[in-house]
Amino acid sequence: MSGGVWGDDARFALYYAPARESAWWEAGSTWLGRDAQSGESRVAPQPDGLTRPLAQLTGAPRRYGWHGTLVAPFRLVESVAQQDVLNATRQWAHRQKPFALPVEAATLGDFVALRPAGQQAEDAMRTLAGSALQTLDVLRARPSADDLARRLAAPLTVRQRELLVEWGYPYVLDEFRFHMTLSNSLADAHERATLLAWWQREAPALGPLVVDHVALFVEPAPGEPFVVWERVPFQINEVN
């Protein structure tokens, strides 16, 4: 891989992340205890009713940064330069139109997350993610046979297995569900309910998310925290 800032083990992802100067970015980054753009740690709030620090309940999403996945992390084909990812993203983003996304707090399995509020909002994010996936897939290195076998060993539906083989991730296209993760997987129902109640109070005051750009995130080396590489704006500057 030529012309790169990071090594061959780096992974790249296309995420939605609220604008850096927005109240949504501040709220989510503070909740997770880390700003994925500046790299700074934050002092997380402590919702009433928790018996352990919030930071112990958010370790997994903290590593990935405050985001909602559009294209899941991937490594690059050897012939692809890191600049190619940015160039392809810019060309794709230039064709996208901004919109406002109403969101609500919910539990998704054992996780607490934000999700689109209503079918129209869900469909808008699925369309956006599907378009981005098809644009960037040509840059993605295919997994080894051993890695693919390991991923296929997970409990997946037939359709999800098909998507994993074709696209490198099982939750894409018709299986895609946009969300912004707010917790680890939590077995304790009380902890889930406490976090959910906190966000059900806070989210309405923050209003809809403004989807007017995307953010390329990078995992510099396996296991390291993801960081914002570059935010890429959409072409039209008016929100409908």
Summary of the structure (lengths in Angstrom):
residues: 240
radius of gyration: 17.7
end to end distance: 40.1
largest distance: 52.3
contacts: 720
relative contact order: 0.24
helix: 38%
strand: 21%
